[in-house]
Amino acid sequence: MNMRIAYALLVAMLSAGSSALAVEPIAVITTVSNSLDTLSRDALNLIYLRKRQMDSEGNHWIPLNLPVTDSLRRSFSLSLFAILPEEHEDYWNVQYFNGISPPKVMASEEAVVRFVASTPGAIGYVRKQKVDDRVKVLLLIEFQIPK
């Protein structure tokens, strides 16, 4: 799907009040013990494209995604990359051929929180309302319609 079609689809869905895309803030989370307190969108982009492999403490970043059909994943992808998740397929095919695996896919937001809470270097995203004291928020992403 090209960017114009994705944009038109997004605008139509938001205008119709569709729940197909999440519009609440997205919290990017990591383990409480991570020394980072904030993270830029650019750094997050590099982590999720697997172009930045380690955090400042030398831990390997372990980025987590939700399933491709999850509305939060679709919002995250549109907001961070300006494309839908399935549009990354060619990118990940090339990366995989070069020995780089895509982010791990977790079944639910609770699974993301649990994995992040117990795994140094893990980074994921959940709806802001799902954040609790088991994890630390590095970045809040307000969903923006890509231009």
Buried (B, 14 or more C-beta within 10 A) or exposed (E): EEEEEBBEBBEEBBEEEEEEBBBEBBBBBBBEEBEBEEBEEEBBEBBBBBEBEEBEEEBEBBBBBBEBEBBBBBBBBBBBBBBBBEBBEEBBEEBEEEEEEBBBBBEEBEBBBBBBBEBBBBBBBBBBEBBEEEBBBBBEBEBEEEE
